[in-house]
Each structure stands twice: as structure tokens, then as C-alpha cells.
């Protein structure tokens, strides 16, 4: 099964699951405002964490040990450059025309002069990388708050951001690679390991700083998404006042 089909199925499945689950929640519950699926989410977090400790972390550490920093940076730049195409489109969907032109220029510059993005020549040229995706676009269009949801393998998300994955998929690498499912799976696995290697330091912070790692990750994810949606200037929430 191709990854973009998997994302569509996941998004639809968890949306249906959410509707069914929320129907049985007590109205007015404080937990239902933020994390109404906490029991499920904690179980899925535990599953993902076990898989990460048993497989992804050891493989990522081995990858770091045998791969020079310069090579890993180039690989990360390559995958980031592909993601910049979705950033460019979402800029315009959010009405950010000026930023969209800059991000389009960044993508063209890194794809050509930067050799398919392996070298990030745009950032030193004054075109920094932005982070925009269809989940943020849905928030800008009015879907501001969304239920927290931990996805199998993919980790922390929300219902909105899960559907956002589906929206960004046509602009991604895997939809546009005309090759076998086996090759797609190999590339996806390689990208996953490379991404995980960039987060090893964050794992160490989580393990030493958090009394409740699940709550720490959830709160950090939701705060970061809100910050991205409002471009670093989120309005105050009732909890802040």
C-alpha cells in the first residue's frame, strides 16, 4: 500500500473513531476539552515508545555512528527541500503571498543551485525556511482548536493535523515517485531513521525532564502547533489570563 493511501485511511479511520468515542464522553468534562481520547492516546503513545526504544533509537544511533555529519546534513536538506514545495502552496492558501514568493524562490534556488536541495544555499542568501502545512491552513480557515490524537508510528497529532497530512500528500515525495511499493517503503524507512537521528538529543531531554512523558509531549506539541498557526504570536488563552 502506498503511503498516501495509508494516510487517507488513517485519517478517515481515526475521524470515525473520534466521533464514536466522543459520543460516550460525559458532557462538560474538563478532559474532553483537550484530550478526550486520553486512554487511547496513552496506549498508542506507549506502543510507539516501545517500538521506538526497541527499533528506531538503536538504528538511529547506529546511523549517526557510521554516517558523517556533512552527509546527514545533506540528506536532511534534501527531504526538507521536498517539503518546501508544500510550504509554498500553503503560503498562498493562507493568504501569505509575499512569504509564498520567498518560499517559492527558496525551493527553486535549492533545487537548482543546491543540487536537488542537498545544499541549502537559500538560507545564507536571505531566504529562511518556513513551516507551513495543510493542518495550519485548516486552522487559518477557522478550525483553530482540534482534538489531540496520537497516530500509530507517526506520533502526536490532532484530528485536524491528521487530515492535513492527507492534504499535503499530493505535493510530497512518495506520491510523485513512480517506482515499486518496496522502493517506496525503503525510502520512507530511510527518511524515518534520518529524522529520528535528528531527534536523539530531544529524547534525552524528555527522559530527564518529564515526570509524565506523555503529558509533556502532548502539551509541547499543542503549544508548538498553536505557535506555528499564529506565526509566533498566538493570542492569549483563558489559561493565560
Buried (B, 14 or more C-beta within 10 A) or exposed (E): EBBBEBBBEBBEEBBEBBEEBEEEEEEEEEEBEEBBBBEBBBEBBEEBBEEBEEEBBEBBEEBBEEBEEEEBBBBBBBBBBBBBBBBBBBBBBBEBEEBBEBBBBBBBBBBEEBBEBBBBBBBEEEBEBBEBBBBBBBBBEEBEEBBBBBBEEBBBBBBBBBBBBBBBBEBBBBBEEEEEEEEBBEBBEEBBBBBBBBBEEEBEEBEEEBEEBBBBBBBBBBEEBBEBBBBEEBEEEEEEE
